[in-house]
Amino acid sequence: MAYILGLPLLLLILIGALVILLHFLPTFVAGSRQVKNFWWIFLVNLFFGWTLVGWVVALLWALRDTPRFAYR
């Protein structure tokens, strides 16, 4: 079994995948809600999501933005 930094390689891959999924959570929320500013939220998340402030801004924007289609 291959080890990097004392951890099994498979564990490092799983941790990396989880970190990427959490990093792009605001983008996934915006996509699932089909908000109007999806691409802007994606860009803010991509370039500023590594800072906690940028990630929170993108998440709040994704949650508060108006969906493309109104729900009844």
mmCIF file of the C-alpha atoms, coordinates in Angstrom:
data_MODEL
# 
_entry.id   MODEL 
# 
loop_
_atom_site.group_PDB 
_atom_site.id 
_atom_site.type_symbol 
_atom_site.label_atom_id 
_atom_site.label_alt_id 
_atom_site.label_comp_id 
_atom_site.label_asym_id 
_atom_site.label_entity_id 
_atom_site.label_seq_id 
_atom_site.pdbx_PDB_ins_code 
_atom_site.Cartn_x 
_atom_site.Cartn_y 
_atom_site.Cartn_z 
_atom_site.occupancy 
_atom_site.B_iso_or_equiv 
_atom_site.pdbx_formal_charge 
_atom_site.auth_seq_id 
_atom_site.auth_comp_id 
_atom_site.auth_asym_id 
_atom_site.auth_atom_id 
_atom_site.pdbx_PDB_model_num 
ATOM 1  C CA . MET A 1 1  ? 0.000   0.000  0.000   1.00 0.00 ? 1  MET A CA 1 
ATOM 2  C CA . ALA A 1 2  ? 1.309   3.443  -0.925  1.00 0.00 ? 2  ALA A CA 1 
ATOM 3  C CA . TYR A 1 3  ? 1.716   6.043  1.807   1.00 0.00 ? 3  TYR A CA 1 
ATOM 4  C CA . ILE A 1 4  ? 2.147   9.803  1.493   1.00 0.00 ? 4  ILE A CA 1 
ATOM 5  C CA . LEU A 1 5  ? 2.761   11.881 4.616   1.00 0.00 ? 5  LEU A CA 1 
ATOM 6  C CA . GLY A 1 6  ? 2.168   8.768  6.675   1.00 0.00 ? 6  GLY A CA 1 
ATOM 7  C CA . LEU A 1 7  ? -1.404  8.315  5.408   1.00 0.00 ? 7  LEU A CA 1 
ATOM 8  C CA . PRO A 1 8  ? -2.691  5.769  2.903   1.00 0.00 ? 8  PRO A CA 1 
ATOM 9  C CA . LEU A 1 9  ? -3.074  7.177  -0.606  1.00 0.00 ? 9  LEU A CA 1 
ATOM 10 C CA . LEU A 1 10 ? -6.766  6.248  -0.795  1.00 0.00 ? 10 LEU A CA 1 
ATOM 11 C CA . LEU A 1 11 ? -7.500  8.198  2.389   1.00 0.00 ? 11 LEU A CA 1 
ATOM 12 C CA . LEU A 1 12 ? -5.738  11.261 0.984   1.00 0.00 ? 12 LEU A CA 1 
ATOM 13 C CA . ILE A 1 13 ? -7.779  11.018 -2.222  1.00 0.00 ? 13 ILE A CA 1 
ATOM 14 C CA . LEU A 1 14 ? -11.028 10.793 -0.242  1.00 0.00 ? 14 LEU A CA 1 
ATOM 15 C CA . ILE A 1 15 ? -10.069 13.758 1.940   1.00 0.00 ? 15 ILE A CA 1 
ATOM 16 C CA . GLY A 1 16 ? -9.152  15.772 -1.171  1.00 0.00 ? 16 GLY A CA 1 
ATOM 17 C CA . ALA A 1 17 ? -12.484 14.956 -2.816  1.00 0.00 ? 17 ALA A CA 1 
ATOM 18 C CA . LEU A 1 18 ? -14.357 16.008 0.319   1.00 0.00 ? 18 LEU A CA 1 
ATOM 19 C CA . VAL A 1 19 ? -12.436 19.295 0.493   1.00 0.00 ? 19 VAL A CA 1 
ATOM 20 C CA . ILE A 1 20 ? -13.236 20.049 -3.165  1.00 0.00 ? 20 ILE A CA 1 
ATOM 21 C CA . LEU A 1 21 ? -16.924 19.246 -2.643  1.00 0.00 ? 21 LEU A CA 1 
ATOM 22 C CA . LEU A 1 22 ? -17.110 21.522 0.402   1.00 0.00 ? 22 LEU A CA 1 
ATOM 23 C CA . HIS A 1 23 ? -15.207 24.277 -1.398  1.00 0.00 ? 23 HIS A CA 1 
ATOM 24 C CA . PHE A 1 24 ? -17.716 24.311 -4.256  1.00 0.00 ? 24 PHE A CA 1 
ATOM 25 C CA . LEU A 1 25 ? -20.805 23.924 -2.046  1.00 0.00 ? 25 LEU A CA 1 
ATOM 26 C CA . PRO A 1 26 ? -22.032 27.478 -2.875  1.00 0.00 ? 26 PRO A CA 1 
ATOM 27 C CA . THR A 1 27 ? -21.805 26.655 -6.591  1.00 0.00 ? 27 THR A CA 1 
ATOM 28 C CA . PHE A 1 28 ? -23.756 23.420 -6.105  1.00 0.00 ? 28 PHE A CA 1 
ATOM 29 C CA . VAL A 1 29 ? -26.429 25.279 -4.109  1.00 0.00 ? 29 VAL A CA 1 
ATOM 30 C CA . ALA A 1 30 ? -26.711 27.958 -6.807  1.00 0.00 ? 30 ALA A CA 1 
ATOM 31 C CA . GLY A 1 31 ? -26.962 25.310 -9.518  1.00 0.00 ? 31 GLY A CA 1 
ATOM 32 C CA . SER A 1 32 ? -29.611 23.302 -7.719  1.00 0.00 ? 32 SER A CA 1 
ATOM 33 C CA . ARG A 1 33 ? -31.674 26.446 -7.069  1.00 0.00 ? 33 ARG A CA 1 
ATOM 34 C CA . GLN A 1 34 ? -31.119 27.626 -10.670 1.00 0.00 ? 34 GLN A CA 1 
ATOM 35 C CA . VAL A 1 35 ? -30.373 31.173 -9.585  1.00 0.00 ? 35 VAL A CA 1 
ATOM 36 C CA . LYS A 1 36 ? -29.976 34.008 -12.070 1.00 0.00 ? 36 LYS A CA 1 
ATOM 37 C CA . ASN A 1 37 ? -26.383 34.849 -11.092 1.00 0.00 ? 37 ASN A CA 1 
ATOM 38 C CA . PHE A 1 38 ? -25.040 31.294 -11.204 1.00 0.00 ? 38 PHE A CA 1 
ATOM 39 C CA . TRP A 1 39 ? -21.882 32.139 -13.203 1.00 0.00 ? 39 TRP A CA 1 
ATOM 40 C CA . TRP A 1 40 ? -21.015 35.119 -10.988 1.00 0.00 ? 40 TRP A CA 1 
ATOM 41 C CA . ILE A 1 41 ? -21.410 32.966 -7.889  1.00 0.00 ? 41 ILE A CA 1 
ATOM 42 C CA . PHE A 1 42 ? -19.208 30.318 -9.501  1.00 0.00 ? 42 PHE A CA 1 
ATOM 43 C CA . LEU A 1 43 ? -16.502 32.882 -10.298 1.00 0.00 ? 43 LEU A CA 1 
ATOM 44 C CA . VAL A 1 44 ? -16.569 34.380 -6.791  1.00 0.00 ? 44 VAL A CA 1 
ATOM 45 C CA . ASN A 1 45 ? -16.369 30.881 -5.355  1.00 0.00 ? 45 ASN A CA 1 
ATOM 46 C CA . LEU A 1 46 ? -13.547 29.885 -7.709  1.00 0.00 ? 46 LEU A CA 1 
ATOM 47 C CA . PHE A 1 47 ? -11.330 32.917 -7.134  1.00 0.00 ? 47 PHE A CA 1 
ATOM 48 C CA . PHE A 1 48 ? -12.213 33.974 -3.576  1.00 0.00 ? 48 PHE A CA 1 
ATOM 49 C CA . GLY A 1 49 ? -13.672 30.792 -2.076  1.00 0.00 ? 49 GLY A CA 1 
ATOM 50 C CA . TRP A 1 50 ? -10.310 29.817 -0.607  1.00 0.00 ? 50 TRP A CA 1 
ATOM 51 C CA . THR A 1 51 ? -10.775 32.663 1.865   1.00 0.00 ? 51 THR A CA 1 
ATOM 52 C CA . LEU A 1 52 ? -13.476 32.124 4.442   1.00 0.00 ? 52 LEU A CA 1 
ATOM 53 C CA . VAL A 1 53 ? -15.036 35.506 3.647   1.00 0.00 ? 53 VAL A CA 1 
ATOM 54 C CA . GLY A 1 54 ? -15.283 34.754 -0.088  1.00 0.00 ? 54 GLY A CA 1 
ATOM 55 C CA . TRP A 1 55 ? -16.785 31.343 0.581   1.00 0.00 ? 55 TRP A CA 1 
ATOM 56 C CA . VAL A 1 56 ? -19.422 32.744 2.973   1.00 0.00 ? 56 VAL A CA 1 
ATOM 57 C CA . VAL A 1 57 ? -20.280 35.560 0.534   1.00 0.00 ? 57 VAL A CA 1 
ATOM 58 C CA . ALA A 1 58 ? -20.759 33.048 -2.300  1.00 0.00 ? 58 ALA A CA 1 
ATOM 59 C CA . LEU A 1 59 ? -22.876 30.768 -0.107  1.00 0.00 ? 59 LEU A CA 1 
ATOM 60 C CA . LEU A 1 60 ? -25.113 33.579 1.140   1.00 0.00 ? 60 LEU A CA 1 
ATOM 61 C CA . TRP A 1 61 ? -25.470 34.918 -2.395  1.00 0.00 ? 61 TRP A CA 1 
ATOM 62 C CA . ALA A 1 62 ? -26.442 31.458 -3.646  1.00 0.00 ? 62 ALA A CA 1 
ATOM 63 C CA . LEU A 1 63 ? -29.030 31.098 -0.887  1.00 0.00 ? 63 LEU A CA 1 
ATOM 64 C CA . ARG A 1 64 ? -30.529 34.576 -1.213  1.00 0.00 ? 64 ARG A CA 1 
ATOM 65 C CA . ASP A 1 65 ? -30.488 35.067 -4.999  1.00 0.00 ? 65 ASP A CA 1 
ATOM 66 C CA . THR A 1 66 ? -33.765 34.808 -6.891  1.00 0.00 ? 66 THR A CA 1 
ATOM 67 C CA . PRO A 1 67 ? -34.295 31.499 -8.713  1.00 0.00 ? 67 PRO A CA 1 
ATOM 68 C CA . ARG A 1 68 ? -34.723 31.678 -12.473 1.00 0.00 ? 68 ARG A CA 1 
ATOM 69 C CA . PHE A 1 69 ? -38.235 30.287 -12.214 1.00 0.00 ? 69 PHE A CA 1 
ATOM 70 C CA . ALA A 1 70 ? -40.716 31.400 -9.570  1.00 0.00 ? 70 ALA A CA 1 
ATOM 71 C CA . TYR A 1 71 ? -42.175 28.665 -7.403  1.00 0.00 ? 71 TYR A CA 1 
ATOM 72 C CA . ARG A 1 72 ? -45.885 28.550 -6.688  1.00 0.00 ? 72 ARG A CA 1 
# 
